[in-house]
């Protein structure tokens, strides 16, 4: 099979999955009518999808249905949404206790996106909160907190992605020697920080949220910021690093418990 045939087969399979997602059960005749694919082609595609576990044959008369395995295709998206949903009460409790705004960011390709922030309830909230904005992964404290603790394979993929698509500063930051040096510094300190940008009224540092059962699966990143006129970075780290790691652990455990509940629901549905 050449490349064009392979691409066409993938396109057809996706078309079938999209059609099946609209109804609980779809007959072969209806799939033929809605996709325009020959019945012989549909039979081959459905056979493959059944063998891979994404589709099940209900009966000859009724047709085919998706299985719960298709939910695994959206695992990264669901995990990110679940992370934000479960983390918010913990983030708010942290800010109520410690006053300073704290944010949660997740990775999107070669950038980090702030998915949640408590600036709105912080007495020290000021200026833009950065919510939903993307920040270069090798140009931000939150990015370095992520890169320094993710797997080696993921780190290398990020570095290559940055070198091929980034700006001059990002490309320079992706130099292997610089990456390794920054990672060593971050892991030695237990947090990531970057040089203060001129005109920025805040200073900040970030830590990873690590999945409880692994050492290199980063769920997201926590970022705290403060006024440099109030305290130095050393003072901020001394006061808030330990509470932030406790916060990260609570969030990770909550996500793990939520995932277990999802697995139980999926298992009962499949059975």
C-alpha positions as CSV (number, residue, x, y, z in Angstrom):
1,X,0.0,0.0,0.0
2,X,1.5,3.4,-1.0
3,X,1.3,6.6,1.0
4,X,-1.8,7.9,-0.8
5,X,-3.7,4.7,-0.2
6,X,-2.6,4.8,3.5
7,X,-3.8,8.4,3.9
8,X,-7.1,7.6,2.2
9,X,-7.7,4.6,4.4
10,X,-7.1,6.7,7.5
11,X,-9.5,9.3,6.2
12,X,-12.2,6.7,5.6
13,X,-11.8,5.2,9.0
14,X,-12.1,8.6,10.6
15,X,-15.3,9.2,8.6
16,X,-16.7,6.0,9.8
17,X,-15.9,6.8,13.5
18,X,-17.4,10.3,13.1
19,X,-20.6,8.8,11.7
20,X,-20.8,6.1,14.5
21,X,-20.4,8.8,17.1
22,X,-23.7,10.4,16.2
23,X,-26.0,7.4,17.1
24,X,-25.7,4.6,19.6
25,X,-26.0,1.9,16.9
26,X,-25.7,2.4,13.1
27,X,-26.5,-0.2,10.4
28,X,-24.2,-1.0,7.5
29,X,-26.8,0.4,5.1
30,X,-26.9,3.7,7.0
31,X,-23.1,4.0,7.1
32,X,-23.1,3.3,3.3
33,X,-25.7,6.0,2.7
34,X,-24.1,8.7,5.0
35,X,-20.4,8.1,4.2
36,X,-20.7,7.3,0.5
37,X,-18.2,4.4,0.9
38,X,-18.8,1.1,-0.8
39,X,-20.2,-1.6,1.5
40,X,-17.2,-3.8,0.8
41,X,-14.8,-1.0,1.9
42,X,-17.0,-0.4,5.0
43,X,-16.9,-4.0,5.9
44,X,-13.1,-4.1,5.8
45,X,-12.8,-0.9,7.8
46,X,-15.3,-2.0,10.4
47,X,-13.6,-5.4,10.7
48,X,-10.3,-3.6,11.5
49,X,-12.0,-1.2,14.0
50,X,-13.6,-4.2,15.7
51,X,-10.3,-6.1,15.8
52,X,-8.7,-3.0,17.4
53,X,-11.4,-2.7,20.0
54,X,-12.9,0.7,18.9
55,X,-16.1,-0.7,17.4
56,X,-18.3,-3.7,18.2
57,X,-20.8,-5.4,16.1
58,X,-24.2,-5.4,17.8
59,X,-26.0,-7.7,15.4
60,X,-26.4,-8.3,11.7
61,X,-29.6,-6.4,11.6
62,X,-28.8,-3.5,13.9
63,X,-25.2,-2.9,12.8
64,X,-22.3,-1.4,14.7
65,X,-21.5,0.8,17.8
66,X,-18.5,2.5,19.3
67,X,-16.9,1.0,22.4
68,X,-15.6,2.9,25.4
69,X,-12.0,2.5,24.0
70,X,-12.6,5.6,21.9
71,X,-12.6,7.6,25.1
72,X,-8.8,6.9,25.3
73,X,-8.3,9.0,22.2
74,X,-9.4,12.1,24.2
75,X,-7.4,11.2,27.3
76,X,-5.1,14.2,27.2
77,X,-7.9,16.7,26.7
78,X,-10.0,15.1,29.4
79,X,-7.1,15.0,31.8
80,X,-6.4,18.7,31.3
81,X,-10.0,19.7,31.9
82,X,-10.2,17.4,34.9
83,X,-7.0,18.8,36.3
84,X,-8.5,22.4,36.2
85,X,-11.8,21.3,37.6
86,X,-10.3,19.4,40.6
87,X,-7.5,21.9,41.2
88,X,-9.6,25.1,41.6
89,X,-10.8,24.6,45.2
90,X,-7.3,23.8,46.3
91,X,-5.9,26.9,44.4
92,X,-8.5,29.1,46.0
93,X,-7.8,27.7,49.5
94,X,-4.1,28.4,49.0
95,X,-4.7,32.0,48.1
96,X,-7.1,32.5,51.0
97,X,-4.4,31.3,53.3
98,X,-1.3,32.9,51.7
99,X,-2.9,35.9,49.9
100,X,-0.8,35.8,46.8
101,X,-2.3,34.8,43.4
102,X,-1.4,31.3,42.1
103,X,-2.0,29.9,38.6
104,X,-2.1,26.5,37.0
105,X,-0.7,25.9,33.5
106,X,-0.6,22.9,31.2
107,X,1.5,22.2,28.1
108,X,0.3,22.9,24.6
109,X,2.9,21.9,22.1
110,X,6.0,24.1,22.5
111,X,4.1,26.5,24.9
112,X,2.4,26.6,28.3
113,X,-1.1,27.9,28.7
114,X,-2.4,29.3,32.0
115,X,-5.6,27.4,32.6
116,X,-6.7,28.7,36.0
117,X,-5.7,31.6,38.3
118,X,-6.8,33.0,41.6
119,X,-5.9,36.6,40.9
120,X,-9.6,37.5,41.2
121,X,-9.7,36.6,44.8
122,X,-6.2,37.7,45.8
123,X,-5.8,41.0,47.6
124,X,-2.6,41.4,45.7
125,X,-4.1,40.8,42.2
126,X,-3.0,43.4,39.7
127,X,-2.8,43.8,36.0
128,X,-3.5,41.0,33.5
129,X,-3.9,37.6,34.9
130,X,-2.6,35.8,31.8
131,X,-5.6,33.4,31.8
132,X,-5.6,31.3,28.6
133,X,-2.5,33.0,27.2
134,X,0.3,30.9,25.8
135,X,3.9,31.4,26.9
136,X,7.0,29.9,25.3
137,X,7.9,26.7,27.1
138,X,11.7,27.5,27.2
139,X,11.1,31.2,27.9
140,X,9.0,30.9,31.1
141,X,9.3,29.7,34.6
142,X,6.3,27.5,34.2
143,X,7.8,26.0,31.0
144,X,11.1,25.2,32.7
145,X,9.2,23.6,35.6
146,X,7.5,21.3,33.1
147,X,10.6,20.5,31.0
148,X,12.8,19.8,34.0
149,X,10.5,17.0,35.3
150,X,8.9,15.4,32.2
151,X,10.3,12.3,30.5
152,X,13.5,12.5,28.5
153,X,11.7,11.6,25.3
154,X,9.1,14.4,25.8
155,X,11.8,16.9,26.7
156,X,13.7,16.1,23.5
157,X,10.5,16.4,21.4
158,X,9.9,19.9,23.0
159,X,13.4,21.0,22.3
160,X,13.2,20.0,18.7
161,X,9.8,21.6,18.3
162,X,11.1,24.8,19.7
163,X,14.1,24.9,17.5
164,X,12.1,24.4,14.4
165,X,9.3,26.8,15.1
166,X,10.5,29.2,17.8
167,X,11.7,32.8,17.8
168,X,15.4,33.7,18.1
169,X,15.3,33.7,21.9
170,X,13.5,30.4,22.0
171,X,15.8,28.7,19.6
172,X,18.8,29.9,21.6
173,X,17.1,28.6,24.8
174,X,16.7,25.2,23.1
175,X,20.5,24.7,22.8
176,X,21.2,21.3,24.4
177,X,23.8,22.6,26.7
178,X,21.6,25.4,27.9
179,X,18.6,23.0,28.4
180,X,20.7,20.6,30.4
181,X,22.2,23.4,32.6
182,X,18.8,24.9,33.3
183,X,17.3,21.5,34.1
184,X,20.1,20.8,36.6
185,X,19.6,24.1,38.2
186,X,15.8,23.7,38.4
187,X,15.9,20.2,39.9
188,X,18.6,21.2,42.3
189,X,16.5,24.2,43.5
190,X,13.2,22.4,43.4
191,X,11.6,25.2,41.4
192,X,12.0,27.2,38.2
193,X,12.4,30.9,37.8
194,X,13.5,33.1,34.9
195,X,15.1,36.6,34.7
196,X,12.7,39.4,35.5
197,X,11.4,41.0,32.3
198,X,11.8,44.8,32.2
199,X,8.6,46.5,33.0
200,X,7.0,43.4,34.7
201,X,5.8,44.3,38.2
202,X,5.8,40.7,39.4
203,X,8.3,38.0,40.1
204,X,7.4,34.4,39.9
205,X,8.5,30.8,40.4
206,X,6.9,27.5,39.3
207,X,6.9,23.9,40.3
208,X,5.5,20.7,38.6
209,X,2.4,18.8,39.5
210,X,3.7,15.2,39.3
211,X,1.4,12.2,38.9
212,X,1.7,10.1,42.1
213,X,2.6,6.8,40.4
214,X,5.4,8.0,38.2
215,X,8.5,10.2,38.4
216,X,8.3,11.8,34.9
217,X,4.6,12.4,34.2
218,X,3.9,16.1,34.7
219,X,0.2,16.8,35.0
220,X,0.7,20.5,35.0
221,X,2.5,23.4,36.7
222,X,1.8,25.7,39.6
223,X,3.0,29.3,39.3
224,X,3.0,31.9,42.1
225,X,3.8,35.6,41.7
226,X,4.5,38.5,44.0
227,X,5.7,42.0,44.1
228,X,9.5,42.3,44.2
229,X,9.2,45.3,46.5
230,X,7.6,43.1,49.1
231,X,10.1,40.2,49.2
232,X,13.0,38.7,47.3
233,X,12.9,35.4,45.4
234,X,14.8,33.7,48.2
235,X,12.2,34.9,50.8
236,X,9.3,33.8,48.6
237,X,10.8,30.4,48.0
238,X,11.5,30.0,51.8
239,X,7.9,30.9,52.6
240,X,5.9,29.2,49.8
241,X,7.8,26.4,48.2
242,X,6.8,23.8,50.8
243,X,3.1,24.8,50.8
244,X,3.1,24.8,47.0
245,X,4.5,21.2,46.9
246,X,1.8,20.2,49.4
247,X,-0.7,21.8,47.1
248,X,0.6,20.0,44.1
249,X,0.4,16.7,45.9
250,X,-3.3,17.3,46.9
251,X,-4.2,18.1,43.3
252,X,-2.3,15.1,41.9
253,X,-4.1,12.7,44.4
254,X,-7.5,14.3,43.5
255,X,-6.8,13.7,39.8
256,X,-5.7,10.1,40.4
257,X,-8.9,9.4,42.4
258,X,-11.0,11.0,39.6
259,X,-9.3,8.9,37.0
260,X,-10.1,5.8,39.0
261,X,-13.7,6.7,39.1
262,X,-13.7,7.2,35.4
263,X,-12.1,3.8,34.8
264,X,-14.8,2.2,37.0
265,X,-17.6,3.9,35.1
266,X,-16.1,3.0,31.7
267,X,-15.5,-0.6,32.9
268,X,-19.1,-0.9,34.0
269,X,-20.4,0.6,30.8
270,X,-18.3,-1.8,28.7
271,X,-19.4,-4.8,30.7
